[in-house]
Amino acid sequence: MFDIDALRLLVNVAGAGSFTKAAAGLNYTQSAISRRIASLEQEAGGPLFERLPRGVRLNPAGRALHRHAVDVLDRLARAGQELAVLHRGHGGLLHVGAFPTANIALVPAALRAFRQARPDVEVVAVEGRSGTLTARIADGALDLAVVSDYPSGLCSADGVATTPLCEDELFVALPREHRLAGADVIDLLELRDEAWLQDAYGDRPTMLADACARAGFAPRKIVRIAEWTGKFGYVAAGLGVALVPSLAAWAVPEGLVLARLTDPALRRTLHIALPATPLPAALTLRELLQDGSLRPSGMRKTPDTRFEVSASGVEW
């Protein structure tokens, strides 16, 4: 690996055409320049300059290294400019993560407002599970993430700070032909004979497992389906029922009905995760996420921070 200062010196000497002129321009001594170039030539495996009576010029090996040195120095300069811009809060990239249902309406609405407020910042969006997103914040790969404590608790990581954003009520999705499809509110015990569609169950505590235990039963059958589109398809086919957060209500297809459950604990908390030293642009996006007026129509924030879905947004 070549020292960056040595590569910068190579470019300067090549441009000046002599060690003496390069030394004067850099406020070095001519002997110091000669020693640094000799050391670079040793690292490069041979001479890089032709020594002439009145100066120096690059030989073929020197021209090859010079070409790469110019490219490397240019990239480093642009990186420095981008970092300076980022830390001033103007321009650059902002890497934003969210779990799938947050990307249905909540995060896109905030990003639309962010694009209007900060057109100089380019957002790189990443979708993933909350635990993975938290780990990526800790690793420096993400600048902000929307995460939740569903289905098995909020993940934590060193160097990651989380701020509660809101609570999100969980409904049960039923096929339209289900015997309870017309009910406004359902006691979970009435669903004790149903198969449940769940991403994970049994290997760690889940909200569904806890709720069923409170109701006094264990699910008859668990069908492991990870993606929401798959869950909705299975429900529509009458192959099971599923807990659905209100954030996903706008993605529920026709043929399904959402109903509230009597268990008040069936809700999750959404959080905004940030690194210990967040970028100014990330703080701007956090403010927009916290702005209830920017949330999609049909969803409102009640005084106790719970999300409700209006009848115009979901069929009960």
NORTA-V994554 format. One record per residue. N is the residue number from 1. NEAR is the number of other ideal C-beta (glycine too) atoms within 12 Angstrom. Layout:
BEGIN
n->N near->NEAR
n->N near->NEAR
END
This chain:
BEGIN
n->1 near->9
n->2 near->25
n->3 near->18
n->4 near->19
n->5 near->22
n->6 near->28
n->7 near->32
n->8 near->29
n->9 near->36
n->10 near->41
n->11 near->33
n->12 near->30
n->13 near->41
n->14 near->31
n->15 near->21
n->16 near->26
n->17 near->20
n->18 near->26
n->19 near->33
n->20 near->21
n->21 near->20
n->22 near->30
n->23 near->23
n->24 near->17
n->25 near->20
n->26 near->22
n->27 near->11
n->28 near->24
n->29 near->15
n->30 near->23
n->31 near->13
n->32 near->21
n->33 near->32
n->34 near->23
n->35 near->18
n->36 near->30
n->37 near->39
n->38 near->23
n->39 near->19
n->40 near->34
n->41 near->28
n->42 near->16
n->43 near->19
n->44 near->28
n->45 near->13
n->46 near->16
n->47 near->20
n->48 near->36
n->49 near->33
n->50 near->20
n->51 near->21
n->52 near->13
n->53 near->8
n->54 near->12
n->55 near->20
n->56 near->30
n->57 near->23
n->58 near->30
n->59 near->20
n->60 near->16
n->61 near->21
n->62 near->29
n->63 near->19
n->64 near->18
n->65 near->33
n->66 near->30
n->67 near->19
n->68 near->20
n->69 near->32
n->70 near->22
n->71 near->16
n->72 near->24
n->73 near->25
n->74 near->17
n->75 near->16
n->76 near->18
n->77 near->17
n->78 near->15
n->79 near->17
n->80 near->16
n->81 near->17
n->82 near->22
n->83 near->17
n->84 near->15
n->85 near->22
n->86 near->27
n->87 near->19
n->88 near->16
n->89 near->22
n->90 near->20
n->91 near->21
n->92 near->28
n->93 near->24
n->94 near->39
n->95 near->31
n->96 near->43
n->97 near->40
n->98 near->41
n->99 near->37
n->100 near->32
n->101 near->39
n->102 near->46
n->103 near->27
n->104 near->30
n->105 near->31
n->106 near->41
n->107 near->38
n->108 near->28
n->109 near->30
n->110 near->39
n->111 near->31
n->112 near->21
n->113 near->25
n->114 near->31
n->115 near->22
n->116 near->15
n->117 near->22
n->118 near->29
n->119 near->14
n->120 near->22
n->121 near->32
n->122 near->21
n->123 near->33
n->124 near->19
n->125 near->27
n->126 near->28
n->127 near->26
n->128 near->27
n->129 near->27
n->130 near->39
n->131 near->28
n->132 near->24
n->133 near->40
n->134 near->37
n->135 near->25
n->136 near->31
n->137 near->40
n->138 near->25
n->139 near->19
n->140 near->18
n->141 near->22
n->142 near->39
n->143 near->39
n->144 near->47
n->145 near->50
n->146 near->48
n->147 near->45
n->148 near->40
n->149 near->30
n->150 near->41
n->151 near->34
n->152 near->24
n->153 near->20
n->154 near->27
n->155 near->29
n->156 near->19
n->157 near->26
n->158 near->13
n->159 near->20
n->160 near->34
n->161 near->25
n->162 near->31
n->163 near->24
n->164 near->22
n->165 near->39
n->166 near->34
n->167 near->28
n->168 near->40
n->169 near->38
n->170 near->40
n->171 near->40
n->172 near->41
n->173 near->46
n->174 near->39
n->175 near->30
n->176 near->22
n->177 near->15
n->178 near->28
n->179 near->18
n->180 near->28
n->181 near->23
n->182 near->15
n->183 near->21
n->184 near->17
n->185 near->20
n->186 near->32
n->187 near->23
n->188 near->37
n->189 near->21
n->190 near->23
n->191 near->33
n->192 near->21
n->193 near->18
n->194 near->34
n->195 near->24
n->196 near->40
n->197 near->38
n->198 near->35
n->199 near->30
n->200 near->23
n->201 near->28
n->202 near->19
n->203 near->13
n->204 near->17
n->205 near->18
n->206 near->28
n->207 near->34
n->208 near->40
n->209 near->25
n->210 near->24
n->211 near->35
n->212 near->33
n->213 near->19
n->214 near->20
n->215 near->23
n->216 near->13
n->217 near->20
n->218 near->21
n->219 near->31
n->220 near->15
n->221 near->20
n->222 near->25
n->223 near->25
n->224 near->22
n->225 near->27
n->226 near->18
n->227 near->19
n->228 near->32
n->229 near->21
n->230 near->21
n->231 near->35
n->232 near->31
n->233 near->23
n->234 near->32
n->235 near->38
n->236 near->26
n->237 near->22
n->238 near->21
n->239 near->23
n->240 near->34
n->241 near->45
n->242 near->43
n->243 near->46
n->244 near->40
n->245 near->43
n->246 near->42
n->247 near->43
n->248 near->40
n->249 near->39
n->250 near->29
n->251 near->29
n->252 near->37
n->253 near->24
n->254 near->12
n->255 near->21
n->256 near->37
n->257 near->32
n->258 near->42
n->259 near->39
n->260 near->32
n->261 near->34
n->262 near->21
n->263 near->28
n->264 near->16
n->265 near->22
n->266 near->34
n->267 near->30
n->268 near->38
n->269 near->28
n->270 near->39
n->271 near->36
n->272 near->41
n->273 near->45
n->274 near->39
n->275 near->29
n->276 near->16
n->277 near->16
n->278 near->32
n->279 near->34
n->280 near->25
n->281 near->36
n->282 near->39
n->283 near->26
n->284 near->31
n->285 near->42
n->286 near->32
n->287 near->25
n->288 near->34
n->289 near->39
n->290 near->25
n->291 near->20
n->292 near->23
n->293 near->16
n->294 near->26
n->295 near->35
n->296 near->30
n->297 near->15
n->298 near->23
n->299 near->31
n->300 near->21
n->301 near->25
n->302 near->18
n->303 near->10
n->304 near->12
n->305 near->19
n->306 near->26
n->307 near->38
n->308 near->30
n->309 near->33
n->310 near->19
n->311 near->13
n->312 near->15
n->313 near->26
n->314 near->29
n->315 near->24
n->316 near->26
END
